[in-house]
Amino acid sequence: MRWNESHTTGTALAYFEHADRTTLPVDITSVETHRLSELTAQTLRLKTDSGLLGYVSNLRDRYPGMPEDAQVDVVTFRLSAVNI
């Protein structure tokens, strides 16, 4: 999930906090915009509802200025074939 950033489908570099490398090439396959208040576990492809609050909390920590009625992007990607 991202707020107030510009993402489009195609190739990109992604940063993963706990990865050995600083960035990895990815293919963004979709970008869907949703109201923060309307996110569901299904929207985020979570197995249970229990992780939803954690995702939203982490998003608020990342973007402290994000308003309550924010629209966020759910970015779906896969590692580029170079990494496989």
PDB file of N, CA, C and O in Angstrom:
ATOM      1  N   MET A   1       0.849  -1.174   0.000  1.00  0.00           N
ATOM      2  CA  MET A   1       0.000   0.000   0.000  1.00  0.00           C
ATOM      3  C   MET A   1       0.890   1.230   0.000  1.00  0.00           C
ATOM      4  O   MET A   1       1.962   1.259   0.604  1.00  0.00           O
ATOM      5  N   ARG A   2       0.404   2.239  -0.697  1.00  0.00           N
ATOM      6  CA  ARG A   2       1.121   3.509  -0.748  1.00  0.00           C
ATOM      7  C   ARG A   2       0.116   4.651  -0.746  1.00  0.00           C
ATOM      8  O   ARG A   2      -1.004   4.516  -1.239  1.00  0.00           O
ATOM      9  N   TRP A   3       0.539   5.780  -0.178  1.00  0.00           N
ATOM     10  CA  TRP A   3      -0.298   6.974  -0.174  1.00  0.00           C
ATOM     11  C   TRP A   3       0.493   8.123  -0.772  1.00  0.00           C
ATOM     12  O   TRP A   3       1.665   8.331  -0.456  1.00  0.00           O
ATOM     13  N   ASN A   4      -0.174   8.861  -1.641  1.00  0.00           N
ATOM     14  CA  ASN A   4       0.386  10.095  -2.183  1.00  0.00           C
ATOM     15  C   ASN A   4       1.702   9.860  -2.932  1.00  0.00           C
ATOM     16  O   ASN A   4       2.599  10.703  -2.913  1.00  0.00           O
ATOM     17  N   GLU A   5       1.801   8.715  -3.584  1.00  0.00           N
ATOM     18  CA  GLU A   5       2.934   8.397  -4.434  1.00  0.00           C
ATOM     19  C   GLU A   5       2.373   8.075  -5.813  1.00  0.00           C
ATOM     20  O   GLU A   5       1.183   7.796  -5.955  1.00  0.00           O
ATOM     21  N   SER A   6       3.204   8.114  -6.792  1.00  0.00           N
ATOM     22  CA  SER A   6       2.751   7.860  -8.158  1.00  0.00           C
ATOM     23  C   SER A   6       3.332   6.534  -8.644  1.00  0.00           C
ATOM     24  O   SER A   6       4.540   6.416  -8.853  1.00  0.00           O
ATOM     25  N   HIS A   7       2.464   5.539  -8.824  1.00  0.00           N
ATOM     26  CA  HIS A   7       2.902   4.237  -9.319  1.00  0.00           C
ATOM     27  C   HIS A   7       2.092   3.879 -10.554  1.00  0.00           C
ATOM     28  O   HIS A   7       0.897   4.165 -10.637  1.00  0.00           O
ATOM     29  N   THR A   8       2.760   3.252 -11.509  1.00  0.00           N
ATOM     30  CA  THR A   8       2.090   2.769 -12.710  1.00  0.00           C
ATOM     31  C   THR A   8       2.577   1.357 -12.992  1.00  0.00           C
ATOM     32  O   THR A   8       3.606   0.925 -12.471  1.00  0.00           O
ATOM     33  N   THR A   9       1.829   0.645 -13.820  1.00  0.00           N
ATOM     34  CA  THR A   9       2.261  -0.694 -14.178  1.00  0.00           C
ATOM     35  C   THR A   9       3.538  -0.616 -15.008  1.00  0.00           C
ATOM     36  O   THR A   9       3.784   0.360 -15.716  1.00  0.00           O
ATOM     37  N   GLY A  10       4.339  -1.667 -14.902  1.00  0.00           N
ATOM     38  CA  GLY A  10       5.604  -1.726 -15.627  1.00  0.00           C
ATOM     39  C   GLY A  10       6.754  -2.034 -14.694  1.00  0.00           C
ATOM     40  O   GLY A  10       6.544  -2.437 -13.550  1.00  0.00           O
ATOM     41  N   THR A  11       7.947  -1.848 -15.169  1.00  0.00           N
ATOM     42  CA  THR A  11       9.135  -2.160 -14.371  1.00  0.00           C
ATOM     43  C   THR A  11       9.418  -1.049 -13.366  1.00  0.00           C
ATOM     44  O   THR A  11       9.131   0.123 -13.605  1.00  0.00           O
ATOM     45  N   ALA A  12       9.988  -1.453 -12.241  1.00  0.00           N
ATOM     46  CA  ALA A  12      10.317  -0.500 -11.175  1.00  0.00           C
ATOM     47  C   ALA A  12      11.377  -1.122 -10.274  1.00  0.00           C
ATOM     48  O   ALA A  12      11.680  -2.310 -10.380  1.00  0.00           O
ATOM     49  N   LEU A  13      11.927  -0.316  -9.401  1.00  0.00           N
ATOM     50  CA  LEU A  13      12.811  -0.812  -8.355  1.00  0.00           C
ATOM     51  C   LEU A  13      12.051  -0.732  -7.040  1.00  0.00           C
ATOM     52  O   LEU A  13      11.440   0.291  -6.731  1.00  0.00           O
ATOM     53  N   ALA A  14      12.089  -1.810  -6.270  1.00  0.00           N
ATOM     54  CA  ALA A  14      11.376  -1.850  -4.996  1.00  0.00           C
ATOM     55  C   ALA A  14      12.377  -2.006  -3.860  1.00  0.00           C
ATOM     56  O   ALA A  14      13.394  -2.688  -3.992  1.00  0.00           O
ATOM     57  N   TYR A  15      12.072  -1.370  -2.759  1.00  0.00           N
ATOM     58  CA  TYR A  15      12.896  -1.454  -1.554  1.00  0.00           C
ATOM     59  C   TYR A  15      12.174  -2.336  -0.552  1.00  0.00           C
ATOM     60  O   TYR A  15      10.992  -2.126  -0.275  1.00  0.00           O
ATOM     61  N   PHE A  16      12.873  -3.318  -0.007  1.00  0.00           N
ATOM     62  CA  PHE A  16      12.316  -4.204   1.021  1.00  0.00           C
ATOM     63  C   PHE A  16      13.159  -4.046   2.271  1.00  0.00           C
ATOM     64  O   PHE A  16      14.373  -4.246   2.229  1.00  0.00           O
ATOM     65  N   GLU A  17      12.534  -3.691   3.379  1.00  0.00           N
ATOM     66  CA  GLU A  17      13.260  -3.359   4.602  1.00  0.00           C
ATOM     67  C   GLU A  17      14.197  -4.452   5.085  1.00  0.00           C
ATOM     68  O   GLU A  17      15.288  -4.151   5.569  1.00  0.00           O
ATOM     69  N   HIS A  18      13.804  -5.705   4.969  1.00  0.00           N
ATOM     70  CA  HIS A  18      14.594  -6.782   5.550  1.00  0.00           C
ATOM     71  C   HIS A  18      15.297  -7.639   4.497  1.00  0.00           C
ATOM     72  O   HIS A  18      15.650  -8.786   4.768  1.00  0.00           O
ATOM     73  N   ALA A  19      15.499  -7.095   3.312  1.00  0.00           N
ATOM     74  CA  ALA A  19      16.168  -7.834   2.231  1.00  0.00           C
ATOM     75  C   ALA A  19      17.677  -7.618   2.295  1.00  0.00           C
ATOM     76  O   ALA A  19      18.153  -6.628   2.850  1.00  0.00           O
ATOM     77  N   ASP A  20      18.407  -8.548   1.726  1.00  0.00           N
ATOM     78  CA  ASP A  20      19.863  -8.437   1.690  1.00  0.00           C
ATOM     79  C   ASP A  20      20.323  -7.317   0.760  1.00  0.00           C
ATOM     80  O   ASP A  20      21.348  -6.681   1.006  1.00  0.00           O
ATOM     81  N   ARG A  21      19.564  -7.079  -0.303  1.00  0.00           N
ATOM     82  CA  ARG A  21      19.905  -6.030  -1.265  1.00  0.00           C
ATOM     83  C   ARG A  21      19.067  -4.789  -0.967  1.00  0.00           C
ATOM     84  O   ARG A  21      17.977  -4.885  -0.403  1.00  0.00           O
ATOM     85  N   THR A  22      19.584  -3.631  -1.348  1.00  0.00           N
ATOM     86  CA  THR A  22      18.843  -2.404  -1.066  1.00  0.00           C
ATOM     87  C   THR A  22      17.600  -2.268  -1.943  1.00  0.00           C
ATOM     88  O   THR A  22      16.557  -1.825  -1.463  1.00  0.00           O
ATOM     89  N   THR A  23      17.694  -2.640  -3.215  1.00  0.00           N
ATOM     90  CA  THR A  23      16.534  -2.596  -4.106  1.00  0.00           C
ATOM     91  C   THR A  23      16.517  -3.850  -4.969  1.00  0.00           C
ATOM     92  O   THR A  23      17.545  -4.487  -5.203  1.00  0.00           O
ATOM     93  N   LEU A  24      15.319  -4.184  -5.434  1.00  0.00           N
ATOM     94  CA  LEU A  24      15.150  -5.318  -6.339  1.00  0.00           C
ATOM     95  C   LEU A  24      14.273  -4.877  -7.501  1.00  0.00           C
ATOM     96  O   LEU A  24      13.304  -4.145  -7.298  1.00  0.00           O
ATOM     97  N   PRO A  25      14.600  -5.313  -8.720  1.00  0.00           N
ATOM     98  CA  PRO A  25      13.732  -4.986  -9.853  1.00  0.00           C
ATOM     99  C   PRO A  25      12.436  -5.795  -9.767  1.00  0.00           C
ATOM    100  O   PRO A  25      12.456  -6.995  -9.495  1.00  0.00           O
ATOM    101  N   VAL A  26      11.315  -5.118 -10.004  1.00  0.00           N
ATOM    102  CA  VAL A  26      10.000  -5.760  -9.971  1.00  0.00           C
ATOM    103  C   VAL A  26       9.203  -5.329 -11.195  1.00  0.00           C
ATOM    104  O   VAL A  26       9.516  -4.335 -11.851  1.00  0.00           O
ATOM    105  N   ASP A  27       8.167  -6.103 -11.480  1.00  0.00           N
ATOM    106  CA  ASP A  27       7.187  -5.749 -12.492  1.00  0.00           C
ATOM    107  C   ASP A  27       5.901  -5.427 -11.756  1.00  0.00           C
ATOM    108  O   ASP A  27       5.308  -6.311 -11.138  1.00  0.00           O
ATOM    109  N   ILE A  28       5.456  -4.173 -11.809  1.00  0.00           N
ATOM    110  CA  ILE A  28       4.183  -3.791 -11.201  1.00  0.00           C
ATOM    111  C   ILE A  28       3.086  -4.241 -12.149  1.00  0.00           C
ATOM    112  O   ILE A  28       3.029  -3.809 -13.301  1.00  0.00           O
ATOM    113  N   THR A  29       2.207  -5.120 -11.650  1.00  0.00           N
ATOM    114  CA  THR A  29       1.169  -5.699 -12.499  1.00  0.00           C
ATOM    115  C   THR A  29      -0.167  -4.976 -12.377  1.00  0.00           C
ATOM    116  O   THR A  29      -0.987  -5.032 -13.294  1.00  0.00           O
ATOM    117  N   SER A  30      -0.396  -4.296 -11.252  1.00  0.00           N
ATOM    118  CA  SER A  30      -1.627  -3.508 -11.118  1.00  0.00           C
ATOM    119  C   SER A  30      -1.487  -2.490 -10.004  1.00  0.00           C
ATOM    120  O   SER A  30      -0.711  -2.672  -9.066  1.00  0.00           O
ATOM    121  N   VAL A  31      -2.251  -1.414 -10.123  1.00  0.00           N
ATOM    122  CA  VAL A  31      -2.347  -0.372  -9.099  1.00  0.00           C
ATOM    123  C   VAL A  31      -3.832  -0.069  -8.939  1.00  0.00           C
ATOM    124  O   VAL A  31      -4.474   0.425  -9.865  1.00  0.00           O
ATOM    125  N   GLU A  32      -4.374  -0.369  -7.756  1.00  0.00           N
ATOM    126  CA  GLU A  32      -5.793  -0.136  -7.483  1.00  0.00           C
ATOM    127  C   GLU A  32      -5.922   0.896  -6.369  1.00  0.00           C
ATOM    128  O   GLU A  32      -5.240   0.791  -5.349  1.00  0.00           O
ATOM    129  N   THR A  33      -6.774   1.877  -6.548  1.00  0.00           N
ATOM    130  CA  THR A  33      -6.976   2.928  -5.555  1.00  0.00           C
ATOM    131  C   THR A  33      -8.218   2.622  -4.730  1.00  0.00           C
ATOM    132  O   THR A  33      -9.274   2.289  -5.269  1.00  0.00           O
ATOM    133  N   HIS A  34      -8.073   2.742  -3.392  1.00  0.00           N
ATOM    134  CA  HIS A  34      -9.172   2.472  -2.455  1.00  0.00           C
ATOM    135  C   HIS A  34      -9.145   3.509  -1.341  1.00  0.00           C
ATOM    136  O   HIS A  34      -8.088   4.035  -0.994  1.00  0.00           O
ATOM    137  N   ARG A  35     -10.297   3.794  -0.795  1.00  0.00           N
ATOM    138  CA  ARG A  35     -10.345   4.621   0.417  1.00  0.00           C
ATOM    139  C   ARG A  35      -9.769   3.805   1.570  1.00  0.00           C
ATOM    140  O   ARG A  35     -10.051   2.614   1.697  1.00  0.00           O
ATOM    141  N   LEU A  36      -8.975   4.439   2.393  1.00  0.00           N
ATOM    142  CA  LEU A  36      -8.355   3.770   3.528  1.00  0.00           C
ATOM    143  C   LEU A  36      -9.406   3.095   4.404  1.00  0.00           C
ATOM    144  O   LEU A  36      -9.206   1.974   4.872  1.00  0.00           O
ATOM    145  N   SER A  37     -10.513   3.774   4.621  1.00  0.00           N
ATOM    146  CA  SER A  37     -11.564   3.256   5.493  1.00  0.00           C
ATOM    147  C   SER A  37     -12.308   2.067   4.891  1.00  0.00           C
ATOM    148  O   SER A  37     -13.034   1.373   5.603  1.00  0.00           O
ATOM    149  N   GLU A  38     -12.140   1.824   3.600  1.00  0.00           N
ATOM    150  CA  GLU A  38     -12.863   0.739   2.936  1.00  0.00           C
ATOM    151  C   GLU A  38     -11.978  -0.459   2.615  1.00  0.00           C
ATOM    152  O   GLU A  38     -12.424  -1.397   1.954  1.00  0.00           O
ATOM    153  N   LEU A  39     -10.730  -0.439   3.073  1.00  0.00           N
ATOM    154  CA  LEU A  39      -9.844  -1.575   2.823  1.00  0.00           C
ATOM    155  C   LEU A  39     -10.346  -2.811   3.559  1.00  0.00           C
ATOM    156  O   LEU A  39     -10.874  -2.720   4.667  1.00  0.00           O
ATOM    157  N   THR A  40     -10.176  -3.951   2.932  1.00  0.00           N
ATOM    158  CA  THR A  40     -10.529  -5.225   3.550  1.00  0.00           C
ATOM    159  C   THR A  40      -9.340  -6.172   3.429  1.00  0.00           C
ATOM    160  O   THR A  40      -8.401  -5.917   2.674  1.00  0.00           O
ATOM    161  N   ALA A  41      -9.395  -7.258   4.176  1.00  0.00           N
ATOM    162  CA  ALA A  41      -8.356  -8.275   4.065  1.00  0.00           C
ATOM    163  C   ALA A  41      -8.309  -8.813   2.636  1.00  0.00           C
ATOM    164  O   ALA A  41      -7.234  -9.107   2.114  1.00  0.00           O
ATOM    165  N   GLN A  42      -9.458  -8.940   2.017  1.00  0.00           N
ATOM    166  CA  GLN A  42      -9.524  -9.445   0.644  1.00  0.00           C
ATOM    167  C   GLN A  42      -8.841  -8.471  -0.325  1.00  0.00           C
ATOM    168  O   GLN A  42      -8.109  -8.896  -1.219  1.00  0.00           O
ATOM    169  N   THR A  43      -9.079  -7.176  -0.147  1.00  0.00           N
ATOM    170  CA  THR A  43      -8.448  -6.168  -0.996  1.00  0.00           C
ATOM    171  C   THR A  43      -6.930  -6.277  -0.924  1.00  0.00           C
ATOM    172  O   THR A  43      -6.238  -6.122  -1.930  1.00  0.00           O
ATOM    173  N   LEU A  44      -6.417  -6.547   0.277  1.00  0.00           N
ATOM    174  CA  LEU A  44      -4.971  -6.623   0.488  1.00  0.00           C
ATOM    175  C   LEU A  44      -4.425  -8.034   0.313  1.00  0.00           C
ATOM    176  O   LEU A  44      -3.237  -8.286   0.515  1.00  0.00           O
ATOM    177  N   ARG A  45      -5.308  -8.946  -0.064  1.00  0.00           N
ATOM    178  CA  ARG A  45      -4.937 -10.350  -0.282  1.00  0.00           C
ATOM    179  C   ARG A  45      -4.352 -10.992   0.963  1.00  0.00           C
ATOM    180  O   ARG A  45      -3.397 -11.766   0.887  1.00  0.00           O
ATOM    181  N   LEU A  46      -4.941 -10.659   2.122  1.00  0.00           N
ATOM    182  CA  LEU A  46      -4.542 -11.253   3.390  1.00  0.00           C
ATOM    183  C   LEU A  46      -5.386 -12.497   3.650  1.00  0.00           C
ATOM    184  O   LEU A  46      -6.531 -12.572   3.204  1.00  0.00           O
ATOM    185  N   LYS A  47      -4.843 -13.455   4.352  1.00  0.00           N
ATOM    186  CA  LYS A  47      -5.570 -14.689   4.634  1.00  0.00           C
ATOM    187  C   LYS A  47      -6.642 -14.495   5.696  1.00  0.00           C
ATOM    188  O   LYS A  47      -7.667 -15.177   5.680  1.00  0.00           O
ATOM    189  N   THR A  48      -6.407 -13.563   6.623  1.00  0.00           N
ATOM    190  CA  THR A  48      -7.377 -13.305   7.695  1.00  0.00           C
ATOM    191  C   THR A  48      -7.528 -11.807   7.904  1.00  0.00           C
ATOM    192  O   THR A  48      -6.686 -11.017   7.478  1.00  0.00           O
ATOM    193  N   ASP A  49      -8.608 -11.434   8.561  1.00  0.00           N
ATOM    194  CA  ASP A  49      -8.843 -10.019   8.879  1.00  0.00           C
ATOM    195  C   ASP A  49      -7.876  -9.487   9.935  1.00  0.00           C
ATOM    196  O   ASP A  49      -7.710  -8.275  10.065  1.00  0.00           O
ATOM    197  N   SER A  50      -7.240 -10.380  10.687  1.00  0.00           N
ATOM    198  CA  SER A  50      -6.414  -9.940  11.814  1.00  0.00           C
ATOM    199  C   SER A  50      -5.228  -9.084  11.394  1.00  0.00           C
ATOM    200  O   SER A  50      -4.761  -8.267  12.187  1.00  0.00           O
ATOM    201  N   GLY A  51      -4.730  -9.242  10.186  1.00  0.00           N
ATOM    202  CA  GLY A  51      -3.580  -8.456   9.744  1.00  0.00           C
ATOM    203  C   GLY A  51      -3.927  -7.083   9.207  1.00  0.00           C
ATOM    204  O   GLY A  51      -3.038  -6.256   9.007  1.00  0.00           O
ATOM    205  N   LEU A  52      -5.211  -6.823   8.970  1.00  0.00           N
ATOM    206  CA  LEU A  52      -5.625  -5.557   8.364  1.00  0.00           C
ATOM    207  C   LEU A  52      -5.254  -4.358   9.234  1.00  0.00           C
ATOM    208  O   LEU A  52      -4.719  -3.371   8.728  1.00  0.00           O
ATOM    209  N   LEU A  53      -5.529  -4.430  10.523  1.00  0.00           N
ATOM    210  CA  LEU A  53      -5.216  -3.308  11.407  1.00  0.00           C
ATOM    211  C   LEU A  53      -3.714  -3.032  11.447  1.00  0.00           C
ATOM    212  O   LEU A  53      -3.301  -1.875  11.522  1.00  0.00           O
ATOM    213  N   GLY A  54      -2.907  -4.069  11.398  1.00  0.00           N
ATOM    214  CA  GLY A  54      -1.456  -3.901  11.379  1.00  0.00           C
ATOM    215  C   GLY A  54      -0.985  -3.202  10.115  1.00  0.00           C
ATOM    216  O   GLY A  54      -0.104  -2.344  10.170  1.00  0.00           O
ATOM    217  N   TYR A  55      -1.566  -3.564   8.977  1.00  0.00           N
ATOM    218  CA  TYR A  55      -1.215  -2.910   7.715  1.00  0.00           C
ATOM    219  C   TYR A  55      -1.544  -1.419   7.779  1.00  0.00           C
ATOM    220  O   TYR A  55      -0.729  -0.576   7.406  1.00  0.00           O
ATOM    221  N   VAL A  56      -2.740  -1.110   8.253  1.00  0.00           N
ATOM    222  CA  VAL A  56      -3.162   0.294   8.328  1.00  0.00           C
ATOM    223  C   VAL A  56      -2.280   1.058   9.320  1.00  0.00           C
ATOM    224  O   VAL A  56      -1.893   2.197   9.058  1.00  0.00           O
ATOM    225  N   SER A  57      -1.966   0.440  10.446  1.00  0.00           N
ATOM    226  CA  SER A  57      -1.102   1.079  11.437  1.00  0.00           C
ATOM    227  C   SER A  57       0.283   1.356  10.859  1.00  0.00           C
ATOM    228  O   SER A  57       0.835   2.438  11.057  1.00  0.00           O
ATOM    229  N   ASN A  58       0.839   0.392  10.152  1.00  0.00           N
ATOM    230  CA  ASN A  58       2.155   0.588   9.515  1.00  0.00           C
ATOM    231  C   ASN A  58       2.102   1.689   8.471  1.00  0.00           C
ATOM    232  O   ASN A  58       3.045   2.469   8.335  1.00  0.00           O
ATOM    233  N   LEU A  59       1.011   1.753   7.739  1.00  0.00           N
ATOM    234  CA  LEU A  59       0.860   2.797   6.732  1.00  0.00           C
ATOM    235  C   LEU A  59       0.815   4.173   7.389  1.00  0.00           C
ATOM    236  O   LEU A  59       1.420   5.124   6.893  1.00  0.00           O
ATOM    237  N   ARG A  60       0.101   4.276   8.499  1.00  0.00           N
ATOM    238  CA  ARG A  60       0.031   5.561   9.226  1.00  0.00           C
ATOM    239  C   ARG A  60       1.399   5.949   9.786  1.00  0.00           C
ATOM    240  O   ARG A  60       1.743   7.130   9.819  1.00  0.00           O
ATOM    241  N   ASP A  61       2.184   4.952  10.230  1.00  0.00           N
ATOM    242  CA  ASP A  61       3.538   5.243  10.715  1.00  0.00           C
ATOM    243  C   ASP A  61       4.422   5.764   9.581  1.00  0.00           C
ATOM    244  O   ASP A  61       5.237   6.665   9.781  1.00  0.00           O
ATOM    245  N   ARG A  62       4.250   5.188   8.388  1.00  0.00           N
ATOM    246  CA  ARG A  62       5.060   5.583   7.227  1.00  0.00           C
ATOM    247  C   ARG A  62       4.672   6.964   6.721  1.00  0.00           C
ATOM    248  O   ARG A  62       5.525   7.730   6.271  1.00  0.00           O
ATOM    249  N   TYR A  63       3.377   7.280   6.795  1.00  0.00           N
ATOM    250  CA  TYR A  63       2.857   8.558   6.295  1.00  0.00           C
ATOM    251  C   TYR A  63       2.103   9.275   7.413  1.00  0.00           C
ATOM    252  O   TYR A  63       0.872   9.268   7.417  1.00  0.00           O
ATOM    253  N   PRO A  64       2.805   9.889   8.356  1.00  0.00           N
ATOM    254  CA  PRO A  64       2.126  10.513   9.502  1.00  0.00           C
ATOM    255  C   PRO A  64       1.159  11.630   9.119  1.00  0.00           C
ATOM    256  O   PRO A  64       0.246  11.929   9.888  1.00  0.00           O
ATOM    257  N   GLY A  65       1.327  12.248   7.969  1.00  0.00           N
ATOM    258  CA  GLY A  65       0.436  13.325   7.540  1.00  0.00           C
ATOM    259  C   GLY A  65      -0.779  12.841   6.765  1.00  0.00           C
ATOM    260  O   GLY A  65      -1.570  13.654   6.286  1.00  0.00           O
ATOM    261  N   MET A  66      -0.938  11.531   6.636  1.00  0.00           N
ATOM    262  CA  MET A  66      -2.034  10.981   5.847  1.00  0.00           C
ATOM    263  C   MET A  66      -3.373  11.253   6.534  1.00  0.00           C
ATOM    264  O   MET A  66      -3.534  10.933   7.711  1.00  0.00           O
ATOM    265  N   PRO A  67      -4.335  11.839   5.815  1.00  0.00           N
ATOM    266  CA  PRO A  67      -5.635  12.138   6.427  1.00  0.00           C
ATOM    267  C   PRO A  67      -6.467  10.876   6.651  1.00  0.00           C
ATOM    268  O   PRO A  67      -6.215   9.834   6.045  1.00  0.00           O
ATOM    269  N   GLU A  68      -7.446  10.985   7.518  1.00  0.00           N
ATOM    270  CA  GLU A  68      -8.329   9.857   7.836  1.00  0.00           C
ATOM    271  C   GLU A  68      -9.062   9.339   6.600  1.00  0.00           C
ATOM    272  O   GLU A  68      -9.302   8.137   6.480  1.00  0.00           O
ATOM    273  N   ASP A  69      -9.418  10.238   5.679  1.00  0.00           N
ATOM    274  CA  ASP A  69     -10.194   9.844   4.491  1.00  0.00           C
ATOM    275  C   ASP A  69      -9.308   9.649   3.258  1.00  0.00           C
ATOM    276  O   ASP A  69      -9.762   9.825   2.127  1.00  0.00           O
ATOM    277  N   ALA A  70      -8.052   9.287   3.482  1.00  0.00           N
ATOM    278  CA  ALA A  70      -7.088   9.149   2.386  1.00  0.00           C
ATOM    279  C   ALA A  70      -7.490   8.056   1.404  1.00  0.00           C
ATOM    280  O   ALA A  70      -8.140   7.071   1.755  1.00  0.00           O
ATOM    281  N   GLN A  71      -7.080   8.271   0.170  1.00  0.00           N
ATOM    282  CA  GLN A  71      -7.169   7.221  -0.836  1.00  0.00           C
ATOM    283  C   GLN A  71      -5.766   6.652  -0.983  1.00  0.00           C
ATOM    284  O   GLN A  71      -4.801   7.396  -1.158  1.00  0.00           O
ATOM    285  N   VAL A  72      -5.661   5.337  -0.911  1.00  0.00           N
ATOM    286  CA  VAL A  72      -4.366   4.678  -0.980  1.00  0.00           C
ATOM    287  C   VAL A  72      -4.316   3.765  -2.200  1.00  0.00           C
ATOM    288  O   VAL A  72      -5.347   3.321  -2.707  1.00  0.00           O
ATOM    289  N   ASP A  73      -3.119   3.500  -2.652  1.00  0.00           N
ATOM    290  CA  ASP A  73      -2.914   2.597  -3.777  1.00  0.00           C
ATOM    291  C   ASP A  73      -2.451   1.241  -3.268  1.00  0.00           C
ATOM    292  O   ASP A  73      -1.517   1.147  -2.472  1.00  0.00           O
ATOM    293  N   VAL A  74      -3.109   0.210  -3.731  1.00  0.00           N
ATOM    294  CA  VAL A  74      -2.670  -1.156  -3.485  1.00  0.00           C
ATOM    295  C   VAL A  74      -1.891  -1.567  -4.735  1.00  0.00           C
ATOM    296  O   VAL A  74      -2.464  -1.736  -5.812  1.00  0.00           O
ATOM    297  N   VAL A  75      -0.588  -1.723  -4.575  1.00  0.00           N
ATOM    298  CA  VAL A  75       0.305  -2.001  -5.697  1.00  0.00           C
ATOM    299  C   VAL A  75       0.634  -3.492  -5.690  1.00  0.00           C
ATOM    300  O   VAL A  75       1.177  -4.014  -4.716  1.00  0.00           O
ATOM    301  N   THR A  76       0.302  -4.165  -6.781  1.00  0.00           N
ATOM    302  CA  THR A  76       0.609  -5.584  -6.925  1.00  0.00           C
ATOM    303  C   THR A  76       1.799  -5.722  -7.864  1.00  0.00           C
ATOM    304  O   THR A  76       1.857  -5.081  -8.913  1.00  0.00           O
ATOM    305  N   PHE A  77       2.749  -6.569  -7.471  1.00  0.00           N
ATOM    306  CA  PHE A  77       3.963  -6.717  -8.265  1.00  0.00           C
ATOM    307  C   PHE A  77       4.494  -8.137  -8.140  1.00  0.00           C
ATOM    308  O   PHE A  77       4.063  -8.915  -7.289  1.00  0.00           O
ATOM    309  N   ARG A  78       5.432  -8.445  -9.005  1.00  0.00           N
ATOM    310  CA  ARG A  78       6.177  -9.696  -8.908  1.00  0.00           C
ATOM    311  C   ARG A  78       7.642  -9.362  -9.164  1.00  0.00           C
ATOM    312  O   ARG A  78       7.960  -8.385  -9.842  1.00  0.00           O
ATOM    313  N   LEU A  79       8.526 -10.184  -8.612  1.00  0.00           N
ATOM    314  CA  LEU A  79       9.946  -9.987  -8.875  1.00  0.00           C
ATOM    315  C   LEU A  79      10.192 -10.158 -10.357  1.00  0.00           C
ATOM    316  O   LEU A  79       9.593 -11.027 -10.990  1.00  0.00           O
ATOM    317  N   SER A  80      11.048  -9.358 -10.905  1.00  0.00           N
ATOM    318  CA  SER A  80      11.391  -9.465 -12.324  1.00  0.00           C
ATOM    319  C   SER A  80      12.063 -10.793 -12.603  1.00  0.00           C
ATOM    320  O   SER A  80      12.694 -11.370 -11.717  1.00  0.00           O
ATOM    321  N   ALA A  81      11.937 -11.276 -13.807  1.00  0.00           N
ATOM    322  CA  ALA A  81      12.499 -12.569 -14.195  1.00  0.00           C
ATOM    323  C   ALA A  81      14.000 -12.640 -13.929  1.00  0.00           C
ATOM    324  O   ALA A  81      14.542 -13.729 -13.741  1.00  0.00           O
ATOM    325  N   VAL A  82      14.671 -11.504 -13.912  1.00  0.00           N
ATOM    326  CA  VAL A  82      16.107 -11.448 -13.657  1.00  0.00           C
ATOM    327  C   VAL A  82      16.422 -12.058 -12.285  1.00  0.00           C
ATOM    328  O   VAL A  82      17.499 -12.623 -12.092  1.00  0.00           O
ATOM    329  N   ASN A  83      15.483 -11.946 -11.330  1.00  0.00           N
ATOM    330  CA  ASN A  83      15.730 -12.407  -9.961  1.00  0.00           C
ATOM    331  C   ASN A  83      15.396 -13.870  -9.734  1.00  0.00           C
ATOM    332  O   ASN A  83      15.742 -14.431  -8.694  1.00  0.00           O
ATOM    333  N   ILE A  84      14.733 -14.488 -10.687  1.00  0.00           N
ATOM    334  CA  ILE A  84      14.231 -15.850 -10.451  1.00  0.00           C
ATOM    335  C   ILE A  84      15.282 -16.879 -10.785  1.00  0.00           C
ATOM    336  O   ILE A  84      15.038 -18.078 -10.648  1.00  0.00           O
TER     337      ILE A  84
END
